[in-house]
Amino acid sequence: MIALSVDVITKTFYGTLRWLWGRRTPGAVLSQLYQIGNRSLLFVCVTLGFLGMVLVFQTCLQVNRITGDLSQVGAEFIKILVHEFGPTLTAMMLATRVGAGIAAEIGSMVVTEQIDALRMNGVEPVDYLIVPRFLASLVMTGALTVIGVGAAIGMGALTAYFSFHLNPVVFLDVSHVRVGDLATGVMKCAAYGAAVPVVAGICGLAARGGSEGVGTATTRAVISASFVVILLDFFLSGLALFTFQRGGL
């Protein structure tokens, strides 16, 4: 089952890339940019903002008990946000909201035989349904990650200031962020942005059996997309370790 799933994902991904440069109306991509980006903005900012508050508070609390030197908390927090927490947590949020929406929409089209109608009219479902979402997800995953990281840093700085009287100037230290950290973050954003719509689209296209099948496809999309994000995070973190950190970047 796992091998079959990987095979299906691979074929759909290559199919998406094959249709990527085809001619299509800009309105389809713009609509998905709005659906994926604008409608997820508050969700991502609130989630990362509160997580930033909790992480900084707990870190400062523990460091305060051991050494009392909080000068490096902000620098390390920003570093790990850039290459790990920012892209991954944003992708997990998109896997739940966007992945479920894509699977539900495509699944509804499958059970109402709209997909069959598209094929009868010579329209490829991957080109018509997945490619616009793929393009929008690539763009908006990166944009939402940047905004979400900004929200987490801002809320973390406020928490450190009001709870532990740590000067924001000391907290907002980006000297620990290296080129390798930025490259790792960008690489993860691209990988997550490509994976979520493809996996969710596959789950939607596999929907069967009316409204119950749409619900099953939606649940499967959220679980599968989240699992793929975790796997990609593991492999990309290992790749970054051997590529950038050992290279001194």
N, C-alpha and C positions, 0 to 999 in steps of 0.2 A: 504493500500500500504506500509506504514512504517513497520507494523508488518510482512508483507510478506517479505520485504527486509531484516529485521533483521533475520527472519527464514532462508532465503537463505544464508545469510552471516554465520550464525551459523553452518548450515549443511556443507557448503563448508570448513569452518575452521576446523571442526571436521574431515572431509574427508581428509584435508591436513595433520592433525596430525596423522591420521591413516596410511597414506602412507609415513610418514616422515622417518621411519626407513627401508623402502624397499631398495633393491639393485638397484643402478643406476650408470651410468658411471660418474666418476669425471669430465669429460670434460663438461658435461651439467652445473654443478654447477660453475665450473671455468669460463665458458663463461658468465654466469649471474653475477658473481662477477665483471668481467671486465665491462660488460654493465651497471650495476647499480652503481658500485663504481668508477672505473677509469673515465668513461665518464661523471660522475656527479661531479667530484672533482672540476674542475674550476668553474662550475656554483655555487656550494655551497660556495666555498671560496670567490668568488667575491661578492655574495649576502650578506653573513654574514659579510664580511669585510666592505662593504659600510654601512650596517645597524649599525655595531659597531661604525663607525665614526660618523654617524648622531646621534645616541643615546647619545654617550659621549659628543659630541659638544653641543647638546641641554641641557643635564643635567648640564654640567659645566656652560653653559650660565645662566641658571636659578638660580643655586646655587650661582654663582658669584654675582647676583643681590640681593640676600637675605642675605647671611652670608659671602660669600667670602672664606669660608673654603672648599677646594676641596679635602681634605685628605682622605675622605671616599668614594669618587665617584668611584674609581677603585675597592675597596673592594666590594661594593654593586653591581657594574656592573658585576663583575666576578661571584658573588653569584647567581644573577638572570640568567646569561647566563647558568650556570651549571644546574640549576634545572628547568628552564623554556624556555628561548629564544633559547638556543642552540639546544636541541632535537626537539622542536616544529617547529622552522623555517626550520631546515634541513628536517624534515618530510614533511613540506608543499612544499619545493622545489622538493623532491622526488615524492610527489603525482602528481605534474604537469609533470615533465619530465618522470619519470619511470612509473607512473601509465598510462599515455597516451601511452607510448611505449608498455607496456604489453597488454593493451586493443586493440590497433591497430593490434599487431601481432597475438594475439589469435582470434580477430574478423575476420581478413583476412582468417585465417585457417577455421573458421566456415563457412563463406560465400562461400569458394571454396571447401567445403565438405571434407577437410582434417581431421576434427575432426571425422566425420562419418567413414572415412577410418581407423582411429586409433581404434575406438570402434569395427569395424569389425575384426580387427587383435588382439583383446583382450587386447588392451592397454587402461588403464584408463586415460582420459585427465587430471584429477586433478593431478595424479601422474607424468605424463609425462611433463606437462606444468607449473603447479602452484608450485609444491613442490620445484624444483630447484630455482625458483625465490624467493620463501619463504625463503629458507635457505640463499641465497645470500643477500636478503634484511635484514635479521636479523643481519648478520655480518657487512654489509656495512653501515647500518644506524648508528650503534654505531661508526664505524671508521670515517665516514664522519662528525658525530657530534663532535667528538674530534678535528678533523682537522679544522672544521668550527669555533668551539669555540676558538681555537688557533688563527685563522685569525682575528676573531672579537676582541679578546683581544689585539692582536698586533696592529691592525689599530686603535683601541680605545686609546691605550697608545700613539701612534704617534700623534693622533689628540689632545689629552690632552697636550702633550708636546709642540707641535708647535703652538697651538692656545691659550693655557692658561699657558704655561711654568710650567706645573705640572711635577715634577720629575718622570720618569718611575719607579723608585724604590718604590716611594710612591704609584703610581697607581697600580703596580703589587702586590697587597696585597691579599693573599688568606686566611687570618686568619678568614674571615667571612664564609667561605665555611665549612659546617659541614658534618658529615657522612650522615645525612638525606638528604642533598642536592644532594650528589653524588648518593645515593640510588634512589632518585626520578628521577634523570636524566637517570640512567641506566634502571629503570623501564619504563620510557616513551620511550626510544630508542627501547626496546624490543617490547613494545606494538605497536608503530608506524611501526616498521620493519615488524611485523607480519600482520598488518592490510592492508597496502598499496597494496602488491601483491595479497592478497586474494580478496579485493574489486575490484581491476582492473581486475583480472582474471574473476570474476563473470560477470562484464560488458562486457568483451570480449566474453565470452561464450554465452551471451545473444544476441549477434549481429545477426541481420536479415536484409535481403533485399539488398544485394550487397554492393557496395562502400558507398552508403548513410548510410546504417546500420553500417558500420565500423566507419564512422565519428561520428554518433550518440553515438555509444558505447564508443568512445574515449572521447568525451565531457562528457558523463555521468561518466566515470571513474575518470576524473580529479575532477569534482564537488563532487562526492560521496567520493572519497578518502580524499579530503580536509576536507569535512564535518565530516568524521569519525575521522580524526586527531584532529579537534577542540573538538568534543565530548569527545574523550579519554583524551585530555588535561584537560578538565573541571573535569571529574570524578577522574582522577589520581591525580590532584592537590588537590582535596578535600580529597582523601584518604591519601595523603602524609601529609596534614595538621593535620588530626586526628591521624595518625600513628606515624610520626616522630617528628613534631614540638611540639605536646602536650606531647610527651615522652621525650622531651629535647634533641633529637638528631639533 
